[in-house]
């Protein structure tokens, strides 16, 4: 049984704990606030047009900018390409980058839980000891006394470090900021993976279109070479004309191996992005005709961009963490109070440990005030302040680059539409010119050099048109990526039903758990 004195000691200890916890409301160091959004309502120096230029054909549709409209979580579905949707879903399930980001997030959460349990709550340890000791009487002024005995001890030890100045809570604040950072890194991994797949698929489609156009041109040039060879045999043209046509055909065919290499590289990249080996992947063959150009382009407000882009939010979490570390370094310069208590039994035999007379207990309190550490603590505080300043500059740089990305994408889409329009006109004119020149050449109206020049111009315009059309799709994807990708709408997408992509559900779960 516990006697009256033990009850008094316990009550005093409890009162001391309550008083110190009340004092723990103070936290030294700065209280973090996210920097405000840049004071602007536009991304570009001059206003954007209401819509882009239009050209006949699927890749020439006008695109309309809608300021303030939200972005869907599965933004890639706006291209209406089912093979692309399936590939992205497959990549979400298999991508090592996604798995690594998820593991990093779990690690951050567990680190926070471990620190929270060990910091905010008292530590309680049960202890059992059995020792064999020899007692020398010289210590007690009795040289003739020598005794050997066994000593058994069973006790429960409690210790608690009071967080009077908030150093431990600032450390937890920093660890929670690390959770936020890893959460936004995961969202950035989702966004980068989906954007890279769309870009690689468009790249494959573009190269495939260039290969098809080049092969058609080479076939036409080969037919022209056959005609010239017959004319040469009949004495109708010179050997120079045949050699010039052979050179043009060889030059056209020489552009095919690099294009086929680009096609192979694009497909290898798609396989790796999907989490597969290039040798094992079964991928769809993407063509430009498989994509539909989104006609409505949501453009988030500049004030919203800083709350949407994962890289900006991750930089904000790093800044928050650096702010908390300033508080940790500041609290280290203040007194540290530790309370401890122990209750148990001690006896010479195991059986006696359980008897009432073997009870032992202790209560203690310690105060540690740093006095002189050779300037270490002050230097650590200055270092933490410098790290906070560095994180603030990096945050501002991230914001500036984000606004640049959006401005570049918006202007690129405007110029892409004009480029497709110009390339379409050029291709049409070059085709008409080639047909006219061929007819004139047959009747002797123009020299072969004029026909050769018309063929070269037509070849260049056909390839350039395929590249310009692909740029519209790629830069549309770049705009969605620059605006943050709509990950914040993943919860609504997941609630829409089983037809929603697994990325929405996965991103929602990870974000919810992080916060």
Helices and strands as residue ranges (DSSP letters): H 4-23, G 58-60, E 64-67, G 75-79, H 82-94, H 96-120, E 123-136, G 137-140, E 146-162, H 167-233, H 239-273, G 288-290, E 296-299, H 302-305, H 310-331, E 336-347, H 350-353, G 356-358, E 359-368, H 376-442, H 448-482, G 487-489, H 490-495, H 502-514
